Structures are given as C-alpha cells and as structure tokens.
Amino acid sequence: MPAESGSGSRRRHGDAPFVLDVRSLGRKPGSMREEHRVVTAPERIGLDMVAIAAGAEVELDLTLQSVSEGVLVTGTLTAPLAGECTRCLESFTDELEVSITELFAYPDSATEQTTTEDEIHRLVDDEIDLEPVIADVVGLELPLQPLCEPDCPGLCSECGVRMAIAGPDHSHEILDPRWAKLAKFAAEAPGDGAPGTGVDDTDESHVDRSLAARNGSASSTTEEK
C-alpha cells in the first residue's frame, strides 16, 4: 500500500531540513545528482549519554541516484557530538562521521508493494525524508557507554575525585574492618602501656609496690619463727 501523501508532506518540504526534493532527478535509471548541504538539527539525535545536540550544524555530502525501483541515497553525515563520560561523568565533545546508504522506493513499484515501511523507506510526493534514516545510523554508530578519553581512569572509589586530576600519588589508607574495633580500643587506652591491655605505667607501679609489701611481710614472719 503506498505511503500516505498530501498537504502534510508538502508542508514538511518547506521547514524540514532533512527532506530532499528529487523531482529534478527524474526516473531514468542511472540519473545522478550530488547534494551538499549544511542544516541545523531540529532536535537532539542520538543516545542518552551522547548525541548530536539540537541546534548543531549537520553537514551532508550525498549522491542521489535513480534506479529501477526508486532513489538510492549514498554519502556521509558529519556533525559535532556532545556527551557525558560514563567513567568520570565529565562533559565532552567530539565529531561524528557516518556513512549513509538507503533506498527510497517509488510509489507502486514492486519493492514498495512487497515490503513494509520498516524494511524500505518510500518517496512521498517526489520527496525523500532522511530524518528517520539519520536517526537510525547515528544511533547505531554511537557507543552505549561513551568515554571522554579511551583510557579515562574514572573516579576514585573512596572519595569520588577524578583520577585524571588527582595525580599518581593519590591514595587512601584502607583499614581491614576486622581490625577496626581493635585499633579503636588501642587508641582509647590510657597511658603508654601495651596497646590493647588497658594497663599504663601508673598501674604497673602500684602493682609492684603491693607485691613488695607482701614479700616484706612474709620475710618478717619467717624470721620470728
């Protein structure tokens, strides 16, 4: 069934940057036309973490070729990218260049009648709309987990600082949790006694005097006998 045409499609021609009029190309197989244009992206194109931003300039270098079943569009798209690194969470910019190869079927052609719109795009009123094609090729080209640099070290797992600016000496003293209570007990123990004993020099002196007094009493008793 032919794609729906009408005033909606004609209205798109005037204000849609990715719609190309191919009436001048004709339908004689082998007819070709070069198309170069720089357009403004009407909306964001891409994935959640990285995309062509709305308002960015998109450069198209295309070749339109008439074939027996429709118009074959080949060429490249070049555009700036804006994204967020999935390791360090910093914003970054880059440039994207992708190839485009797509057939737009003529109305009532064998290709149009034997395929669905999900399989092959259609010409509508001698116009081709590249926007869904561009959305597909850009989405497939972009990484699901973009990085600001291929070797981005990410964030410190302890304090969250960016490792790229923290320096090679950045580190944290990690105490085994099994020893944490013992270390706390030793720090709270008074005096200079052995860690963890809770006995200081004063306590030791008191014990020594008590033992000496007892030994003295025992010696006196022995002499009297």
PyMOL commands that set and color helices and strands:
alter all, ss='L'
color gray80, all
select helices_A, chain A and resi 7-15+23-25+110-114+131-141+163-166+177-188+201-224
alter helices_A, ss='H'
color red, helices_A
select strands_A, chain A and resi 19-21+32-40+45-46+50-52+57-67+70-84+91-105+121-122+127-129
alter strands_A, ss='S'
color yellow, strands_A
deselect
rebuild
show_as cartoon
